[in-house]
Amino acid sequence: MQFDLLTKDPESSARAGTITTDHGIIETPIFMPVGTVGTVKGVHQRELKNDINPDVILGNTYHLYLRPQTSILEKAGGLHKFMNWDRSILTDSGGFQVYSLSDNRKIKEEGVKFKSHIDGSYHVFTPENVMEIQRTIGADIIMAFDECTPYPCDYNYAKRSMHMTHRWLDRCMQHLEKVPVKYGYDQAFFPIVQGSTYKDLRRQSAEYIANVGAFGNAIGGLSVGEPADEMYEMTAVVTEVLPEDKPRYLMGVGTPINILENIALGIDMFDCVMPTRNARNGMLFTAHGTINIKNAKWKDDFSPIDEMAITYVDTDYSKAYLKHLFSVNELLGKQIATIHNLGFYLWLVREARKHILAGDFYTWKQMMVKQMDKRL
């Protein structure tokens, strides 16, 4: 595993680099399509590789643990072989999913007892067994088990939660040393900064995480309902502390504008369900703003979904055709929209990278943010 920081933008904290795993090179900044249960929803692996072409995708520990279960993944030789994906994979630790089960879980020092959303059965996640589960899933990059606090969050609760997340991190790292990798390739470990929207807690957590000396570092507990300005403020606090020579991953973010603003603050890695979930609901992202393809105004618009689309993904269908597919509830409509949105997100981070390397990222970012902040 290796991270190489190639250059920084002269007018912001944006960075361009590469992460090398045993499954390939990840060019940063990068957006990771979310493949929750061993698939990026609605997209064939062939289309994922050929049309969208991400260097890395994300899998979800909570969901993969419940289905198909780790015993199946181990028999298959890990998630890569199970889903026929030969590029890099990152798995989250399940902390966010457990957080989202607020009415069906109990958090204690030992770990979290939760009720499955599938059949109501009870399960326990601890820092130790979450490391074992991620070893068995076999992702290239694995995450520490943490508690994701809600927004808004009481200061004292956020502080207690942060310290418990730090104690859980210590347990994760101690146990990881006892559990060898299973499939003959390395796994990089990322701890997670918490602290809600309190600057002093975020700074304290970032210092604790930085001192661990892990391969990379993640920022959790944002994009959970706080205003965008607070997200950016917390990100800026944390990136001032986290080491420059390690990749930085902002979990669960976000809109195209969120991504560009956080790249400018020094973030290297992103994931979010927004491009796929919104696509299935008819919301398309383009370089000139968002489109609700279900609106009647598109029924006789035979122009391409996005005139620039051909430059980032071959979905050269008209707005009228895609509007028709959604009107008749044809599954192909959701598939085309999903490929389009993911293609756009990957195009956006790759254009950002080009402009960082060229030294004019900040000017380009300002123009793109203004351009994308529209409803078409």
C-alpha positions in Angstrom: 0.0 0.0 0.0 1.3 3.4 -0.9 0.1 7.0 -1.1 1.9 9.5 -3.3 1.0 13.2 -3.0 1.8 14.7 -6.4 0.8 18.3 -6.1 -1.3 20.9 -4.3 -3.4 23.7 -5.8 -1.7 27.1 -5.2 -4.9 28.9 -4.2 -6.6 26.2 -2.1 -5.8 23.1 -0.1 -6.8 20.8 -3.0 -4.4 17.9 -3.7 -3.8 15.4 -6.4 -2.2 12.0 -5.6 -2.3 8.3 -6.1 -3.2 5.4 -3.8 -1.6 2.1 -4.8 -3.3 -1.1 -3.6 -2.8 -4.7 -4.7 -5.8 -4.3 -7.0 -4.5 -1.2 -8.8 -3.9 2.6 -8.7 -6.5 5.0 -7.4 -6.1 8.5 -8.7 -7.2 11.1 -6.2 -9.4 13.0 -5.7 -11.7 10.1 -6.2 -15.4 9.4 -5.9 -16.3 5.8 -4.9 -19.6 4.4 -6.2 -21.5 2.7 -3.4 -21.9 -1.0 -3.9 -23.8 -1.7 -0.6 -24.5 -5.4 -1.0 -21.9 -6.5 -3.6 -23.4 -4.5 -6.4 -23.6 -0.9 -7.5 -27.4 -0.9 -7.7 -28.8 -1.3 -11.2 -25.4 -1.4 -12.9 -23.8 -4.4 -14.5 -20.1 -4.8 -13.6 -19.3 -4.6 -17.4 -20.9 -1.2 -17.5 -19.3 -0.2 -14.3 -15.9 -0.9 -15.8 -16.4 0.3 -19.3 -18.7 3.2 -19.0 -18.2 4.6 -15.5 -14.7 3.3 -14.9 -14.1 3.9 -11.2 -10.7 2.9 -9.7 -12.5 1.8 -6.4 -16.0 1.1 -5.2 -17.4 0.8 -1.7 -19.0 -2.2 0.1 -21.0 -2.1 3.3 -20.0 -4.3 6.3 -23.4 -4.2 7.9 -25.3 -5.3 4.8 -22.7 -7.9 3.6 -22.6 -9.4 7.1 -26.4 -9.9 7.1 -26.6 -11.0 3.4 -25.0 -13.0 1.9 -23.1 -13.5 5.2 -19.4 -13.7 5.8 -19.3 -17.5 5.5 -20.5 -17.3 1.9 -18.0 -14.5 1.1 -15.2 -16.6 2.6 -16.1 -19.7 0.6 -16.1 -17.4 -2.6 -12.6 -16.2 -1.8 -13.7 -12.7 -0.7 -15.9 -10.0 -2.1 -13.7 -9.3 -5.2 -14.2 -12.9 -6.5 -17.8 -13.1 -5.3 -18.9 -10.1 -7.4 -16.2 -10.5 -10.2 -14.5 -7.1 -9.5 -10.7 -7.0 -9.9 -10.2 -3.3 -8.9 -10.0 -1.9 -5.4 -12.8 -2.0 -2.8 -13.3 0.0 0.4 -15.6 -1.3 3.2 -17.1 1.0 5.8 -17.4 -0.5 9.3 -21.2 -0.5 9.7 -21.1 2.3 12.2 -23.3 4.6 10.1 -25.8 1.8 9.4 -26.0 1.0 13.1 -26.5 4.7 13.8 -29.4 4.8 11.3 -31.1 1.9 13.3 -31.7 4.4 16.2 -34.9 2.7 17.4 -33.4 -0.8 17.1 -30.0 -0.7 18.7 -28.3 -0.3 22.1 -24.8 1.2 22.3 -22.5 0.2 25.2 -18.8 0.2 25.8 -18.5 -3.3 24.6 -20.2 -2.6 21.3 -23.6 -2.3 19.7 -26.5 -4.7 20.0 -28.9 -4.2 17.1 -31.9 -5.7 15.4 -31.6 -6.8 11.8 -33.8 -4.7 9.4 -34.4 -7.9 7.5 -35.9 -10.4 10.0 -35.7 -8.7 13.4 -32.9 -11.1 14.6 -30.4 -9.7 17.1 -26.7 -9.2 16.4 -23.7 -7.6 18.1 -21.0 -5.5 16.5 -17.8 -4.9 18.6 -14.5 -3.4 17.4 -13.1 -6.9 17.4 -15.6 -8.7 15.4 -16.0 -5.9 12.9 -12.3 -6.2 12.1 -12.8 -10.0 11.6 -15.8 -9.4 9.4 -13.8 -6.9 7.2 -10.9 -9.3 7.0 -13.3 -11.9 5.7 -15.0 -9.5 3.2 -11.5 -8.8 2.0 -11.6 -5.1 0.9 -8.4 -3.3 0.2 -9.2 -0.5 2.6 -11.1 -1.1 5.8 -12.5 1.2 8.4 -12.4 1.4 12.2 -15.6 0.8 14.1 -17.0 4.1 15.4 -20.2 5.7 16.7 -21.7 8.2 14.3 -23.5 10.9 16.3 -26.7 12.5 15.1 -27.3 16.2 14.2 -28.0 18.2 16.2 -26.0 16.6 19.0 -25.6 17.6 22.7 -21.9 18.6 23.4 -21.5 16.3 26.3 -22.9 13.3 24.4 -20.7 14.2 21.4 -17.7 14.3 23.7 -18.5 10.9 25.4 -19.1 9.4 22.0 -15.8 10.7 20.6 -13.8 9.2 23.5 -15.6 5.9 23.1 -14.8 5.9 19.4 -11.1 6.5 20.3 -11.2 3.5 22.7 -12.9 1.4 20.1 -10.1 2.4 17.7 -7.5 1.2 20.1 -9.3 -2.1 20.3 -9.7 -2.3 16.5 -6.0 -1.9 16.0 -5.0 -4.4 18.8 -7.3 -7.0 17.4 -6.3 -6.4 13.8 -2.7 -7.5 14.6 -4.1 -10.9 15.7 -6.2 -11.5 12.6 -4.1 -12.1 9.5 -5.3 -11.2 6.0 -7.1 -14.1 4.3 -6.6 -13.8 0.5 -3.0 -13.0 0.0 -3.1 -9.2 -0.4 -2.7 -6.3 1.9 -5.5 -4.3 3.6 -5.1 -0.6 4.6 -6.7 0.5 7.8 -8.4 4.0 8.3 -9.5 5.3 11.7 -12.4 7.8 11.8 -12.5 11.4 13.2 -15.7 12.2 15.1 -16.8 15.1 17.3 -20.1 16.3 15.8 -20.0 20.0 14.8 -17.9 21.2 17.7 -14.5 22.6 16.7 -12.6 21.7 19.9 -13.9 18.1 19.7 -13.1 17.7 16.0 -9.6 19.1 16.6 -9.0 16.8 19.6 -10.3 13.8 17.6 -8.2 14.6 14.6 -5.1 14.8 16.8 -5.8 11.4 18.4 -6.4 9.8 15.0 -3.3 11.4 13.4 -1.1 10.1 16.2 -2.3 6.5 15.5 -0.2 6.6 12.3 -2.6 4.6 10.1 -2.2 4.3 6.3 -5.0 6.9 5.8 -7.7 8.8 7.8 -11.4 9.3 7.5 -13.8 12.0 8.7 -17.2 10.7 9.9 -20.3 12.1 11.4 -20.9 14.8 8.7 -23.5 14.9 6.0 -26.0 13.8 8.7 -28.3 16.8 8.4 -26.0 19.7 9.3 -25.9 22.8 7.0 -23.3 22.7 4.3 -21.4 25.6 5.9 -21.0 23.6 9.1 -19.7 20.6 7.2 -17.1 22.8 5.5 -16.1 24.4 8.8 -15.6 21.0 10.4 -13.7 19.7 7.4 -11.3 22.7 7.5 -10.6 22.2 11.2 -9.8 18.5 10.7 -7.7 18.8 7.5 -5.5 21.4 9.3 -4.5 18.6 11.8 -4.5 15.4 9.7 -1.0 14.7 8.2 -0.5 15.8 4.6 1.2 12.5 3.6 -1.9 10.4 4.3 -5.1 10.1 2.2 -8.2 11.8 3.7 -11.6 10.3 3.2 -14.8 12.3 3.9 -17.5 9.7 4.5 -21.0 9.9 2.9 -20.5 13.2 1.0 -22.3 14.4 -1.0 -23.7 16.7 -3.8 -21.4 17.7 -6.7 -21.0 21.1 -5.1 -20.2 19.5 -1.7 -17.5 17.4 -3.3 -15.8 20.3 -5.1 -15.9 22.5 -1.9 -14.4 19.7 0.2 -11.7 18.9 -2.4 -10.7 22.6 -2.0 -10.3 21.9 1.7 -7.9 19.0 1.2 -10.1 15.9 0.9 -9.0 13.1 -1.4 -11.8 10.5 -1.2 -15.6 10.6 -1.2 -18.6 8.2 -1.4 -22.3 8.8 -1.4 -25.6 7.1 -2.4 -26.9 10.3 -3.9 -26.0 9.8 -7.6 -27.6 6.3 -7.6 -30.6 7.0 -5.3 -31.4 10.3 -7.0 -31.1 8.7 -10.4 -33.7 6.1 -9.6 -36.1 9.0 -8.6 -35.4 10.8 -11.9 -33.0 13.4 -10.6 -30.0 13.9 -12.9 -26.8 15.8 -12.2 -25.1 17.7 -15.1 -22.4 20.3 -15.4 -25.1 23.0 -15.9 -27.4 22.0 -13.0 -29.9 19.4 -12.0 -32.7 17.9 -14.1 -35.9 16.3 -12.8 -36.5 14.1 -15.9 -40.1 13.4 -14.7 -41.2 16.9 -15.4 -43.5 17.4 -18.4 -41.2 20.0 -19.9 -38.9 17.3 -21.2 -41.5 15.2 -23.1 -40.6 16.7 -26.5 -37.0 17.8 -25.8 -34.9 15.6 -28.1 -31.5 17.1 -27.0 -29.1 14.9 -25.2 -29.5 14.4 -21.4 -26.3 16.5 -21.1 -24.4 17.9 -24.1 -21.2 17.2 -22.3 -22.3 13.6 -21.4 -20.5 12.0 -24.3 -17.2 13.3 -22.8 -17.7 11.3 -19.6 -20.1 8.4 -20.3 -21.8 7.1 -23.4 -25.4 7.7 -22.4 -26.3 9.7 -25.4 -30.1 9.4 -25.1 -32.5 12.3 -25.4 -34.3 13.9 -22.5 -37.6 13.0 -24.2 -36.7 9.3 -24.4 -35.6 9.1 -20.7 -38.7 11.0 -19.7 -40.8 8.4 -21.6 -39.0 5.5 -19.8 -39.8 7.0 -16.4 -43.4 7.7 -17.4 -43.9 4.0 -18.3 -41.9 2.8 -15.3 -39.4 1.1 -17.5 -36.4 -0.2 -15.5 -34.0 0.8 -18.3 -34.8 4.5 -17.4 -33.4 4.0 -13.9 -30.4 2.2 -15.3 -29.6 4.9 -17.8 -30.0 7.6 -15.2 -27.8 5.8 -12.8 -25.0 5.3 -15.3 -25.3 9.0 -16.3 -25.1 10.3 -12.7 -22.2 8.0 -11.7 -20.4 9.0 -15.0 -20.9 12.6 -14.1 -19.5 12.3 -10.6 -16.4 10.5 -11.9 -16.0 13.1 -14.6 -16.2 15.8 -12.0 -13.5 14.5 -9.7 -11.3 13.7 -12.7 -11.7 17.2 -14.1 -10.9 18.5 -10.6 -7.7 16.5 -10.6 -6.7 17.8 -14.1 -7.2 21.4 -12.8 -5.2 20.7 -9.6 -2.4 19.3 -11.7 -2.6 22.4 -14.0 -2.6 24.8 -11.1 -6.0 26.5 -11.8 -8.3 24.4 -9.7 -9.7 27.2 -7.5 -10.8 29.4 -10.5 -12.4 26.4 -12.2 -14.1 25.3 -9.0 -15.7 28.7 -8.5 -17.0 28.6 -12.0 -18.4 25.1 -11.7 -20.1 25.7 -8.3 -22.0 28.6 -9.8 -22.8 26.7 -12.9 -24.1 23.6 -11.1 -26.2 25.4 -8.6 -29.3 25.6 -10.8 -32.5 23.6 -11.5 -32.9 23.2 -15.2 
